[in-house]
């Protein structure tokens, strides 16, 4: 795992005379990150859900889950117009009426979605500003449109239990994630700030504009079957689309960065009873073991 995520191949021996077991070569492997995966999974036509409901929201389908559609249409009663990833929002050839913009999850390298990014740039420059909410890949696309940079993670963040700190409150939420790219928080332009950070590795988990209704998260607030701890973010987005603004007060994300220590003086708990030697300091020995795994030199004071 020290090499990070790598391409693999699974072969099954079907006969005695096939090429099973031959030496590996580059032409045996295809790197999916070199393909525009969003173009492969995005819808090819415009589809409207919840016709007649309000508010009207455009959703860019970059590989969107049906649960997002159900959550917006059935739970929040919006009229959702799902468009292909390359729909030109500025030209708006189908004359779609919209009050908010949603950017969906999806696979692959966000920098390959040039057409989507250009449409988001157009939406960011509109006056008065219209609410924008992105999740997962949508967060990376919003960051790129704003002028920030993205990068590929060594392993990616996967699973249903990724801890994320809300920089508005300091509260840590358990979130579901499955992404291999992330936003570089240090590249965010003025008026853009980190909204969430990962409590494990301090990578960016969301961004927000400090004066306009633009925000995004790297995780999936409505993931089925959960956790749903952050489903309130959909309420925030729909609420802002309906004109219900919310003040933003953010904490300093730098305060959550892990400090690096190389040498620690450990005051041990001593033996379990008077007269026992230091090797019976069970608590101290377990602490030494944990610190050693972090490559920290320990001096135990009995």
NUMARSE-785187 format. One line per 4 residues: their letters; for each residue x, z, y of N, C-alpha, C. Coordinates in steps of 0.1 Angstrom, whole numbers. Layout:
# residues N
a) X:Z:Y:X:Z:Y:X:Z:Y ~ ...
# end
This chain:
# residues 302
xxxx) 8:0:-12:0:0:0:8:0:13 ~ 21:2:11:30:2:23:30:-12:30 ~ 26:-22:23:25:-36:28:12:-39:36 ~ 3:-29:35:-10:-32:41:-19:-40:32
xxxx) -30:-46:38:-39:-54:31:-32:-67:28 ~ -33:-71:15:-27:-84:11:-36:-92:2 ~ -34:-105:2:-43:-114:-6:-40:-112:-21 ~ -50:-112:-29:-49:-111:-43:-56:-122:-51
xxxx) -54:-123:-64:-61:-133:-72:-64:-127:-85 ~ -76:-129:-91:-79:-124:-104:-81:-136:-113 ~ -74:-136:-124:-75:-147:-134:-79:-142:-147 ~ -86:-151:-155:-91:-147:-168:-86:-158:-178
xxxx) -80:-154:-188:-75:-163:-198:-86:-169:-206 ~ -87:-182:-206:-99:-188:-213:-95:-196:-226 ~ -82:-199:-227:-77:-206:-239:-62:-204:-240 ~ -57:-208:-252:-43:-206:-254:-34:-215:-247
xxxx) -39:-227:-243:-31:-237:-237:-33:-238:-222 ~ -40:-228:-216:-42:-229:-201:-29:-224:-194 ~ -29:-223:-181:-18:-219:-174:-18:-204:-170 ~ -25:-197:-178:-26:-182:-176:-12:-176:-177
xxxx) -9:-167:-167:4:-161:-167:15:-168:-160 ~ 12:-180:-154:23:-187:-148:28:-180:-135 ~ 40:-183:-131:45:-176:-119:36:-179:-107 ~ 35:-169:-98:27:-171:-86:33:-180:-76
xxxx) 25:-187:-69:30:-196:-58:20:-195:-47 ~ 24:-199:-35:16:-198:-23:3:-206:-24 ~ 3:-217:-31:-9:-225:-31:-20:-219:-40 ~ -16:-208:-47:-26:-201:-56:-34:-192:-47
xxxx) -31:-189:-35:-38:-179:-27:-43:-185:-14 ~ -55:-181:-10:-61:-186:2:-64:-174:11 ~ -58:-174:23:-60:-163:32:-73:-165:40 ~ -84:-157:37:-97:-159:44:-96:-157:59
xxxx) -86:-150:64:-84:-147:78:-80:-160:86 ~ -76:-170:79:-73:-183:86:-85:-192:87 ~ -96:-188:81:-108:-196:83:-118:-189:93 ~ -126:-197:99:-136:-192:108:-148:-187:100
xxxx) -147:-175:95:-157:-170:86:-171:-168:93 ~ -171:-165:106:-183:-164:113:-191:-177:113 ~ -184:-188:114:-191:-201:114:-197:-204:100 ~ -192:-198:90:-197:-200:76:-210:-192:74
xxxx) -211:-180:80:-222:-171:77:-233:-170:88 ~ -230:-176:99:-240:-175:110:-252:-184:107 ~ -263:-180:113:-275:-189:112:-273:-202:118 ~ -279:-212:113:-278:-226:119:-289:-230:128
xxxx) -299:-221:130:-310:-224:139:-315:-211:146 ~ -322:-213:156:-328:-202:164:-340:-197:157 ~ -341:-184:155:-353:-178:149:-358:-166:157 ~ -371:-165:159:-377:-154:167:-384:-145:158
xxxx) -381:-132:160:-388:-121:153:-396:-112:163 ~ -407:-107:159:-415:-98:168:-421:-106:180 ~ -425:-118:178:-430:-126:189:-441:-118:197 ~ -439:-118:210:-449:-111:219:-446:-97:222
xxxx) -436:-91:215:-432:-77:218:-422:-77:230 ~ -419:-65:234:-411:-63:246:-402:-51:245 ~ -389:-52:250:-384:-63:258:-379:-75:249 ~ -375:-86:256:-370:-97:249:-354:-96:248
xxxx) -349:-97:236:-335:-96:234:-329:-108:226 ~ -318:-113:230:-311:-123:223:-301:-116:214 ~ -300:-120:201:-290:-115:192:-281:-126:187 ~ -268:-125:189:-259:-135:184:-256:-131:169
xxxx) -259:-140:160:-257:-138:146:-243:-143:142 ~ -235:-133:140:-221:-136:136:-219:-132:121 ~ -230:-129:115:-230:-124:101:-239:-112:100 ~ -250:-112:109:-258:-100:111:-266:-96:98
xxxx) -267:-83:97:-275:-77:86:-290:-77:89 ~ -298:-79:79:-312:-79:81:-317:-66:86 ~ -310:-55:83:-314:-42:87:-314:-40:102 ~ -305:-48:109:-304:-47:123:-317:-54:129
xxxx) -321:-65:123:-334:-71:127:-345:-62:125 ~ -346:-55:114:-357:-46:111:-357:-34:121 ~ -345:-29:124:-344:-18:132:-348:-21:146 ~ -344:-32:151:-348:-36:165:-363:-40:166
xxxx) -367:-48:156:-381:-54:157:-391:-44:152 ~ -389:-37:141:-399:-28:135:-399:-14:142 ~ -387:-9:144:-386:5:149:-387:5:165 ~ -380:-5:171:-380:-4:186:-389:-15:192
xxxx) -396:-22:184:-407:-31:189:-402:-41:200 ~ -390:-47:197:-385:-58:207:-389:-71:201 ~ -389:-81:210:-389:-95:206:-375:-100:205 ~ -370:-103:193:-356:-106:190:-355:-120:187
xxxx) -347:-127:195:-344:-141:193:-329:-142:187 ~ -328:-146:174:-315:-147:168:-310:-161:170 ~ -298:-162:175:-292:-175:178:-279:-177:170 ~ -274:-189:167:-261:-191:161:-250:-186:169
xxxx) -238:-184:163:-227:-178:170:-222:-187:182 ~ -225:-200:181:-220:-210:191:-231:-214:200 ~ -242:-207:201:-252:-210:211:-247:-208:225 ~ -249:-219:233:-244:-219:247:-254:-211:256
xxxx) -250:-199:259:-260:-191:267:-261:-196:281 ~ -250:-201:287:-251:-206:301:-260:-218:302 ~ -259:-228:293:-268:-239:293:-282:-236:288 ~ -282:-226:278:-295:-222:272:-304:-233:269
xxxx) -300:-242:260:-308:-255:258:-322:-252:253 ~ -325:-241:247:-339:-238:243:-347:-230:253 ~ -341:-227:265:-348:-220:276:-353:-206:271 ~ -345:-199:264:-349:-186:259:-349:-176:270
xxxx) -360:-169:271:-361:-158:281:-355:-145:274 ~ -347:-138:282:-341:-126:276:-338:-116:287 ~ -338:-103:282:-335:-92:291:-323:-84:287 ~ -319:-86:274:-308:-79:269:-301:-87:258
xxxx) -288:-85:256:-280:-93:247:-274:-84:237 ~ -276:-87:224:-270:-80:213:-260:-88:205 ~ -248:-82:202:-237:-89:195:-236:-83:182 ~ -237:-91:171:-238:-85:158:-225:-83:151
xxxx) -225:-77:140:-214:-75:131:-210:-89:125 ~ -199:-90:118:-195:-102:112:-181:-101:106 ~ -177:-111:98:-164:-111:92:-153:-118:100 ~ -140:-115:96:-129:-123:101:-123:-119:115
xxxx) -115:-128:119:-107:-127:132:-116:-130:144 ~ -118:-120:153:-127:-123:164:-122:-134:174 ~ -109:-136:174:-104:-146:183:-108:-160:180 ~ -114:-162:167:-118:-175:163:-132:-179:169
xxxx) -139:-169:175:-153:-171:180:-152:-175:195 ~ -145:-185:198:-143:-189:212:-156:-192:219 ~ -166:-199:212:-179:-202:219:-187:-190:222 ~ -187:-180:213:-194:-168:215:-188:-160:227
xxxx) -175:-159:227:-168:-152:238:-171:-158:251 ~ -172:-172:252:-175:-178:265:-189:-175:270 ~ -198:-174:260:-212:-170:264:-213:-156:268 ~ -205:-147:262:-205:-133:266:-199:-132:280
xxxx) -189:-139:283:-183:-139:296:-193:-143:307 ~ -201:-153:304:-212:-157:313:-222:-146:315 ~ -225:-139:304:-235:-128:305:-229:-116:313 ~ -216:-114:312:-209:-103:319:-209:-105:334
xxxx) -210:-118:338:-209:-121:353:-222:-122:359 ~ -233:-121:352:-246:-123:358:-250:-111:367 ~ -257:-115:377:-262:-105:387:-277:-107:390 ~ -285:-96:388:-281:-83:384:-277:-83:369
xxxx) -269:-73:365:-264:-72:352:-275:-69:342 ~ -274:-76:330:-283:-73:319:-276:-66:308 ~ -283:-56:301:-277:-48:291:-271:-56:280 ~ -259:-52:275:-252:-58:264:-248:-47:254
xxxx) -251:-49:241:-247:-40:231:-241:-47:219 ~ -229:-43:215:-223:-50:203:-219:-39:193 ~ -219:-43:180:-215:-35:169:-205:-42:161 ~ -195:-35:156:-185:-40:147:-178:-52:153
xxxx) -179:-64:147:-173:-76:153:-178:-78:167 ~ -190:-75:170:-196:-76:183:-188:-68:194 ~ -183:-56:189:-175:-48:198:-162:-55:202 ~ -156:-61:192:-143:-69:195:-146:-81:204
xxxx) -157:-88:202:-160:-99:210:-163:-95:224 ~ -170:-84:226:-172:-79:240:-159:-76:247 ~ -150:-69:239:-137:-66:245:-129:-78:249 ~ -129:-88:240:-122:-101:243:-128:-108:255
xxxx) -141:-108:256:-148:-114:268:-144:-107:281 ~ -143:-94:280:-139:-85:292:-125:-87:296 ~ -116:-92:287:-102:-95:290:-93:-86:282 ~ -98:-78:273:-89:-70:264:-84:-78:252
xxxx) -76:-71:244:-70:-78:232:-74:-70:220 ~ -74:-78:208:-76:-72:195:-64:-74:186 ~ -64:-67:176:-52:-68:166:-57:-65:152 ~ -50:-69:142:-53:-66:128:-48:-53:124
xxxx) -56:-45:118:-52:-32:113:-44:-34:100 ~ -35:-25:97:-27:-26:84:-36:-25:72 ~ -46:-16:72:-55:-15:61:-69:-17:64 ~ -73:-15:76:-87:-16:80:-94:-2:78
xxxx) -105:0:84:-113:12:82:-125:9:74 ~ -126:15:62:-137:12:53:-144:25:48 ~ -156:24:45:-163:35:38:-175:40:47 ~ -182:50:41:-194:56:47:-191:69:54
xxxx) -178:73:55:-175:86:61:-163:86:71 ~ -163:76:80:-153:75:90:-157:84:102 ~ -148:94:105:-152:103:116:-148:97:130 ~ -158:97:139:-156:91:152:-160:101:163
xxxx) -151:102:173:-154:112:184:-160:104:196 ~ -172:109:200:-179:104:212:-172:110:224 ~ -166:101:232:-159:106:244:-168:110:255 ~ -181:109:254:-190:114:264:-192:129:262
xxxx) -192:133:249:-195:147:246:-185:155:238 ~ -175:148:232:-166:154:223:-171:156:209 ~ -183:153:207:-189:155:193:-183:144:184 ~ -181:149:171:-176:139:161:-187:135:152
xxxx) -189:122:150:-200:117:141:-194:111:128 ~ -201:112:117:-197:105:105:-203:91:105 ~ -195:81:104:-200:67:106:-196:58:94 ~ -204:48:91:-201:38:81:-193:26:88
xxxx) -183:22:81:-175:11:87:-169:1:76 ~ -166:-11:80:-160:-20:72:-154:-31:80 ~ -142:-28:86:-136:-38:95:-121:-38:94 ~ -115:-50:96:-100:-51:95:-93:-54:108
xxxx) -101:-55:119:-95:-57:132:-100:-46:141 ~ -93:-44:152:-97:-34:162:-93:-38:176 ~ -99:-31:186:-97:-33:200:-85:-25:204 ~ -76:-31:212:-64:-24:217:-69:-17:230
xxxx) -71:-4:229:-76:4:240:-67:3:253 ~ -54:1:251:-45:1:262:-46:-12:270 ~ -53:-22:264:-55:-35:271:-68:-36:279 ~ -76:-26:278:-89:-27:285:-87:-28:300
xxxx) -94:-37:307:-93:-39:321:-99:-28:329 ~ -97:-28:342:-104:-17:350:-119:-17:349 ~ -124:-5:350:-138:-2:348:-143:-2:334 ~ -134:-5:324:-138:-4:310:-130:7:304
xxxx) -137:15:296:-131:27:290:-135:28:275 ~ -126:35:267:-130:37:253:-142:46:253 ~ -152:43:244:-164:51:242:-163:60:230 ~ -157:55:219:-155:63:207:-141:61:202
xxxx) -135:71:196:-122:69:189:-123:75:175 ~ -115:69:166:-115:74:152:-107:87:152 ~ -112:97:146:-106:110:145:-94:110:135 ~ -93:100:126:-82:99:117:-70:93:123
xxxx) -72:81:128:-60:74:133:-60:70:148 ~ -70:75:155:-71:74:170:-73:59:174 ~ -77:50:165:-80:37:168:-93:36:176 ~ -95:25:184:-107:24:192:-119:22:183
xxxx) -130:28:187:-143:27:179:-154:23:188 ~ -151:19:200:-162:15:209:-157:15:224 ~ -163:7:232:-159:5:246:-172:6:255 ~ -170:9:268:-181:10:277:-177:6:291
xxxx) -186:-1:298:-183:-3:312:-188:9:320 ~ -180:13:330:-184:26:337:-195:24:348 ~ -198:12:352:-208:10:362:-219:1:358 ~ -217:-7:347:-228:-16:343:-232:-13:328
xxxx) -244:-18:324:-249:-14:311:-243:-23:300 ~ -230:-22:298:-223:-29:287:-216:-19:279 ~ -219:-19:265:-212:-10:257:-212:-15:242 ~ -203:-10:234:-203:-14:220:-196:-4:212
xxxx) -198:-5:199:-192:5:189:-187:-3:177 ~ -177:2:171:-170:-5:160:-177:-2:146 ~ -185:8:146:-192:12:133:-206:6:133 ~ -214:10:123:-227:5:121:-237:17:122
xxxx) -244:18:134:-252:30:137:-265:30:128 ~ -269:18:123:-282:17:116:-280:14:101 ~ -267:16:96:-264:12:82:-273:18:72 ~ -278:11:63:-286:16:52:-278:17:39
xxxx) -278:28:32:-285:40:34:-278:51:42 ~ -273:48:54:-268:58:62:-253:60:62 ~ -248:69:69:-255:79:78:-261:73:90 ~ -271:80:95:-278:75:107:-275:83:119
xxxx) -265:91:119:-262:100:130:-261:94:144 ~ -257:81:144:-255:74:157:-266:64:160 ~ -277:65:153:-288:55:155:-293:56:170 ~ -290:67:176:-295:69:190:-289:58:199
xxxx) -278:51:195:-272:41:203:-281:29:205 ~ -289:26:195:-299:15:196:-310:19:206 ~ -313:32:206:-323:37:216:-317:36:230 ~ -304:39:232:-298:37:245:-298:23:249
xxxx) -295:13:241:-295:-1:244:-309:-6:248 ~ -319:-3:239:-333:-7:242:-338:-1:255 ~ -334:12:256:-339:19:268:-333:13:281 ~ -320:10:281:-315:3:293:-321:-10:295
xxxx) -324:-17:285:-331:-30:286:-345:-29:293 ~ -351:-17:291:-364:-14:297:-362:-7:310 ~ -350:-6:315:-347:-1:328:-345:14:328 ~ -343:21:317:-340:35:316:-325:37:316
xxxx) -319:38:328:-304:40:329:-300:54:325 ~ -287:55:321:-282:68:317:-268:69:323 ~ -265:81:329:-252:83:335:-241:84:325 ~ -229:80:328:-218:80:318:-207:89:323
xxxx) -204:100:316:-193:109:319:-184:109:306 ~ -172:104:308:-163:102:296:-151:112:297 ~ -147:116:285:-135:125:283:-123:116:282 ~ -112:122:283:-99:115:282:-95:113:267
xxxx) -95:101:262:-92:98:248:-78:102:245 ~ -69:102:254:-55:106:251:-54:120:246 ~ -64:129:250:-63:143:246:-65:144:231 ~ -70:134:224:-72:134:210:-60:129:202
xxxx) -50:123:208:-39:118:201:-31:129:194 ~ -27:126:182:-20:136:174:-6:138:179 ~ -1:150:181:12:152:185:22:152:173 ~ 34:147:175:43:146:164:53:158:165
xxxx) 53:165:153:62:176:152:72:173:140 ~ 85:177:142:95:175:132:100:187:125 ~ 99:199:132:104:211:127:94:222:131 ~ 90:231:121:80:241:123:85:254:118
xxxx) 83:265:126:86:279:121:73:285:116 ~ 73:288:103:61:293:96:62:307:94 ~ 53:315:99:53:330:96:44:332:84 ~ 50:335:73:43:336:60:34:348:60
xxxx) 26:348:50:17:360:48:23:371:39 ~ 34:368:33:41:378:25:35:378:11 ~ 40:387:3:35:388:-11:21:394:-11 ~ 15:393:-23:1:398:-24:1:413:-25
xxxx) 12:419:-28:13:433:-28:27:438:-23 ~ 28:450:-19:41:455:-13:52:454:-24 ~ 64:449:-20:75:448:-29:77:435:-36 ~ 67:426:-35:68:412:-41:78:404:-32
xxxx) 85:395:-39:94:386:-32:87:375:-25 ~ 94:367:-17:88:356:-9:82:345:-18 ~ 87:343:-30:82:332:-38:67:335:-42 ~ 62:347:-40:48:350:-43:39:349:-31
xxxx) 45:343:-20:37:340:-8:29:327:-10 ~ 18:328:-17:10:317:-21:6:308:-9 ~ 0:315:1:-5:308:13:7:301:20 ~ 18:307:21:30:301:28:35:289:20
xxxx) 35:290:7:40:279:-1:30:267:-1 ~ 17:269:0:8:258:2:9:251:15 ~ 12:260:25:14:254:39:26:245:39 ~ 37:250:33:49:243:32:47:229:25
xxxx) 39:230:14:36:217:7:29:207:16 ~ 19:212:23:12:203:32:20:197:43 ~ 29:205:49:37:201:60:48:191:55 ~ 53:194:43:63:185:37:57:171:35
xxxx) 44:170:31:38:157:30:38:149:43 ~ 38:156:54:38:150:67:53:148:72 ~ 63:150:63:77:149:67:81:158:78 ~ 76:170:77:79:180:87:88:191:81
xxxx) 99:194:87:109:204:82:103:218:85 ~ 103:227:75:97:240:76:107:251:74 ~ 107:261:83:114:273:82:105:284:79 ~ 105:290:68:95:301:64:101:315:68
xx) 94:322:76:98:335:79:89:345:72 ~ 94:352:62:86:361:54:83:374:61
# end
